[in-house]
Amino acid sequence: VAEALRRNEIVFDEKGEVTAYFERDPKRDWRLSSGVGNPWAVELNKVGLTEEARAASDYWQTLSFEEKSVLYIEYFQHEARQSKLHTGTPLGARDQGIELPFFNSTSKENIMNEFFKIINKSLEIAIDNTSGNSIEQVQKDKRILTEFRNTMQEVYSKNG
């Protein structure tokens, strides 16, 4: 727990109660242990973007379980792209117990720019519908990703 606290990998609600946390498995990367918390909020909090993390968490709470899966999928797809970038295989880092940065940037401004690029790329993929989803699913994915991006842009513009 002390290590997770040091690394900002515990998510608290407004009452100070833990809603989610990352857990270390020696054979795997840190993994979100509770489905309650937003993994995007955890990553933003880890790099010091506290207000943005709070906004991501607040938006997450407005979504149904099914709607949250849209953001979970995008999170894990980005995680796989990071692994491929650094190890050559989407699951290489996790399989080797290698911890990779979620964001390639280090400054808060560049991290948020990277965040918005990730979400915009996800929007493009949803709209292109290469997965062959139903029109209803494409519209839902587009709505959730757009709302998430707009929420985050609004908070970042106030704090950035």
C-alpha positions as CSV (number, residue, x, y, z in Angstrom):
1,V,0.0,0.0,0.0
2,A,2.8,2.4,0.8
3,E,4.4,1.8,-2.6
4,A,1.0,2.4,-4.3
5,L,0.5,5.6,-2.4
6,R,4.0,6.8,-3.3
7,R,3.3,6.1,-6.9
8,N,-0.2,7.8,-6.9
9,E,-1.8,4.5,-7.8
10,I,-4.7,4.6,-5.4
11,V,-8.0,6.4,-6.4
12,F,-9.9,8.1,-3.6
13,D,-13.4,9.5,-3.7
14,E,-14.5,12.8,-2.3
15,K,-14.8,11.2,1.2
16,G,-11.3,10.0,1.1
17,E,-12.3,6.4,0.6
18,V,-10.4,4.1,-1.7
19,T,-12.4,3.3,-4.8
20,A,-9.8,1.6,-6.9
21,Y,-6.1,0.7,-6.7
22,F,-3.4,-0.8,-8.8
23,E,-1.9,-4.1,-7.7
24,R,1.5,-5.5,-8.7
25,D,1.8,-9.0,-9.9
26,P,5.5,-10.0,-10.3
27,K,4.8,-11.4,-13.8
28,R,2.6,-8.5,-14.9
29,D,2.5,-4.8,-15.0
30,W,0.4,-2.8,-12.4
31,R,-3.2,-3.7,-13.0
32,L,-6.3,-1.9,-11.8
33,S,-7.8,-4.1,-9.1
34,S,-11.2,-2.6,-8.8
35,G,-13.6,-2.0,-11.7
36,V,-15.0,1.0,-9.8
37,G,-12.1,3.3,-10.6
38,N,-11.3,5.0,-14.0
39,P,-7.8,3.8,-15.2
40,W,-7.5,7.1,-17.1
41,A,-7.9,9.0,-13.9
42,V,-5.2,6.9,-12.2
43,E,-2.7,7.5,-15.1
44,L,-3.4,11.3,-15.0
45,N,-3.0,11.3,-11.2
46,K,0.3,9.5,-11.5
47,V,1.7,12.3,-13.6
48,G,0.5,15.0,-11.3
49,L,-2.6,16.1,-13.3
50,T,-4.8,16.0,-10.2
51,E,-7.7,18.2,-11.4
52,E,-7.8,16.4,-14.8
53,A,-7.8,13.1,-12.9
54,R,-10.7,14.2,-10.8
55,A,-12.7,15.3,-13.9
56,A,-12.0,12.0,-15.5
57,S,-13.2,10.2,-12.4
58,D,-16.3,12.4,-12.1
59,Y,-17.2,11.7,-15.8
60,W,-16.6,8.0,-15.2
61,Q,-19.2,8.0,-12.4
62,T,-21.9,9.2,-14.8
63,L,-21.5,6.2,-17.1
64,S,-23.2,2.8,-16.9
65,F,-21.1,-0.3,-16.7
66,E,-21.6,-0.9,-20.4
67,E,-20.6,2.7,-21.2
68,K,-17.5,2.4,-19.1
69,S,-16.3,-0.5,-21.2
70,V,-15.8,1.9,-24.1
71,L,-13.2,3.8,-22.1
72,Y,-11.7,0.6,-20.6
73,I,-11.1,-0.7,-24.1
74,E,-9.4,2.5,-25.3
75,Y,-7.2,2.4,-22.2
76,F,-6.1,-1.1,-22.7
77,Q,-5.6,-0.6,-26.5
78,H,-3.3,2.3,-25.7
79,E,-1.5,0.2,-23.1
80,A,-0.9,-2.5,-25.8
81,R,0.4,0.1,-28.2
82,Q,2.9,1.4,-25.6
83,S,4.0,-2.2,-25.0
84,K,4.4,-2.8,-28.8
85,L,6.4,0.5,-29.1
86,H,8.8,-0.4,-26.3
87,T,9.0,-4.2,-26.7
88,G,7.9,-5.0,-30.2
89,T,4.8,-7.0,-29.0
90,P,1.5,-5.8,-27.6
91,L,1.8,-8.0,-24.5
92,G,5.6,-8.1,-24.2
93,A,5.9,-5.7,-21.4
94,R,3.3,-7.3,-19.3
95,D,4.6,-10.8,-19.9
96,Q,8.1,-9.7,-19.0
97,G,7.1,-7.8,-15.9
98,I,8.3,-4.6,-17.5
99,E,6.7,-1.4,-16.3
100,L,6.2,1.1,-19.1
101,P,5.1,4.7,-18.9
102,F,1.5,5.2,-20.0
103,F,2.4,8.5,-21.6
104,N,5.5,9.2,-23.6
105,S,5.7,12.8,-22.6
106,T,6.9,14.3,-19.4
107,S,5.6,17.8,-19.2
108,K,2.0,18.3,-18.2
109,E,1.1,20.2,-21.4
110,N,2.6,17.5,-23.6
111,I,0.9,14.8,-21.6
112,M,-2.4,16.4,-22.1
113,N,-1.7,16.9,-25.8
114,E,-0.8,13.2,-26.0
115,F,-4.0,12.3,-24.0
116,F,-6.2,14.3,-26.5
117,K,-4.4,12.6,-29.5
118,I,-5.2,9.2,-28.0
119,I,-8.9,10.0,-27.5
120,N,-9.1,11.6,-31.0
121,K,-7.5,8.6,-32.6
122,S,-10.0,6.4,-30.8
123,L,-12.8,8.6,-32.1
124,E,-11.5,8.2,-35.7
125,I,-11.3,4.4,-35.3
126,A,-14.9,4.4,-33.9
127,I,-16.2,6.5,-36.7
128,D,-14.3,4.5,-39.4
129,N,-16.0,1.4,-37.9
130,T,-13.4,-1.0,-39.1
131,S,-14.7,-3.4,-36.4
132,G,-18.0,-3.6,-38.2
133,N,-20.0,-2.5,-35.1
134,S,-23.7,-1.7,-35.4
135,I,-24.7,2.0,-36.2
136,E,-26.0,2.2,-32.6
137,Q,-22.7,1.0,-31.1
138,V,-20.7,3.4,-33.3
139,Q,-23.0,6.3,-32.2
140,K,-22.6,5.3,-28.5
141,D,-18.8,5.0,-28.7
142,K,-18.6,8.3,-30.5
143,R,-20.8,10.0,-27.9
144,I,-18.9,8.7,-24.9
145,L,-15.4,9.5,-26.4
146,T,-16.6,13.0,-27.5
147,E,-18.1,13.7,-24.1
148,F,-15.0,12.4,-22.3
149,R,-12.7,14.5,-24.6
150,N,-14.8,17.7,-24.2
151,T,-15.0,17.3,-20.4
152,M,-11.3,16.9,-20.2
153,Q,-10.6,19.9,-22.6
154,E,-12.9,22.1,-20.4
155,V,-11.0,21.2,-17.2
156,Y,-7.6,21.4,-18.8
157,S,-8.3,24.8,-20.4
158,K,-9.2,26.1,-16.9
159,N,-6.1,24.6,-15.3
160,G,-3.6,24.6,-18.1
